[in-house]
Amino acid sequence: MILVSACLCGINCKYNARNNYNENIYNLLEKGEAIPVCPEQLGGLTTPRACAEIVGGEGKDVLLNKAKVMNKDCLDLTGNFIKGAMETLKIAKALKVEKAILKSNSPSCGRGIIYDGSFSNKKIKGNGVTAELLLQEGIEVITEEDL
């Protein structure tokens, strides 16, 4: 079983109530090889919601309480993002998942590159909160761009 970002399966769970449909990932779901998750919804956030970015670091810094996840309205969503990452990890462990395909650039799911926290479309090297937690737990994480 492969864990996948729900938005990549066509589920309208993004902050703007849209999705990032990817036919290859949807095909995995149709074949019963993938389980869709949205860490932000699992963390208690609604859809739609204001967009969020990691401020002051990346996912590992959030998990170490050295950075925060803020939305563009300056609301601290760090607790929601950590809760969503932990819930996602519970699902991964329950299903014995060894691989995840997550949405690139996301403050939850991004791997390798995320937005820099300035809400100006600038990107930095780093992982989102969920991607980082899964990696720390030995789960391979790639993005849809790696397919």
Number of C-alpha atoms within 10 A of each C-alpha: 16 21 25 28 29 26 22 26 24 17 18 17 24 23 17 12 13 14 17 17 16 13 12 13 23 21 13 16 19 11 8 11 14 23 19 22 23 25 27 27 17 18 20 14 18 14 15 13 15 16 15 25 25 31 23 15 21 30 31 19 19 22 19 9 10 13 17 23 27 20 19 14 9 10 11 16 19 23 15 18 31 23 19 24 26 19 19 24 21 12 14 22 14 9 13 13 19 16 19 25 26 30 24 23 22 22 30 31 32 28 26 18 18 26 25 21 23 14 15 8 9 10 14 14 14 23 28 32 30 32 34 26 22 23 16 11 13 12 20 15 23 21 20 18 9 9 8
